[in-house]
Amino acid sequence: MANPKNEGVKKPNIFVRMGRKLKETFSELKRVTWPTFPKVVKNTCVVLVVVLAFLVVVTGINYGLQALLNLITSIGA
């Protein structure tokens, strides 16, 4: 049973639909407020500092657990 609403309505081919989507995407990108270069550099530095801080914490935990494991295995042997 055909849907009476869609009778006679043909869907555009894939290239037409892709073209429309690209056009909409570029139109949307024109409306975006892009950050200034100094703001990008500042935010990048903040991210790098946070990543390095987590690296130090995780490395410290790793060394601590490794020392604890070595202590436990040396007691058992």
C-alpha positions in Angstrom: 0.0 0.0 0.0 1.6 3.3 -1.1 1.5 6.4 1.1 -0.8 8.9 -0.5 1.3 11.9 0.8 4.5 10.7 -1.0 2.9 9.8 -4.4 4.5 11.8 -7.2 7.1 13.3 -4.9 10.6 12.1 -6.0 13.5 12.4 -3.6 16.5 14.3 -5.1 19.5 12.2 -6.0 22.4 11.8 -3.7 24.6 14.5 -5.3 21.9 17.2 -5.0 21.4 16.3 -1.3 25.1 16.3 -0.6 25.4 19.7 -2.4 22.7 21.2 -0.3 24.2 19.8 2.9 27.6 21.3 2.0 26.0 24.7 1.2 24.2 24.6 4.5 27.4 23.7 6.4 29.5 26.5 4.8 26.6 28.9 5.5 26.6 27.9 9.1 30.4 28.2 9.4 30.2 31.8 8.2 28.0 32.7 11.2 30.5 31.1 13.7 32.4 33.5 16.0 36.0 32.4 15.7 38.3 33.0 18.7 41.3 35.3 18.3 44.8 33.9 18.0 45.9 35.1 21.5 42.9 33.4 23.0 43.7 30.1 21.1 47.3 30.2 22.3 46.1 30.9 25.9 43.6 28.0 25.8 46.2 25.7 24.3 48.6 26.5 27.1 46.0 25.8 29.7 45.3 22.4 28.2 49.0 21.5 28.0 49.4 22.5 31.7 46.5 20.4 32.8 47.7 17.4 30.8 51.2 17.7 32.3 49.7 18.0 35.8 47.7 14.8 35.3 50.8 13.1 33.8 52.8 13.9 37.0 50.0 12.6 39.2 49.5 9.4 37.3 53.2 8.8 37.1 53.5 9.3 40.9 50.7 6.9 41.5 52.3 4.4 39.1 55.7 4.6 40.9 54.0 4.3 44.3 52.0 1.2 43.3 55.1 -0.3 41.7 57.1 0.2 45.0 54.3 -1.3 47.0 54.2 -4.3 44.7 57.9 -4.8 45.0 57.6 -4.6 48.8 54.8 -7.2 48.9 56.6 -9.6 46.6 59.9 -9.2 48.5 58.2 -10.0 51.8 56.5 -13.1 50.3 59.7 -14.5 48.8 
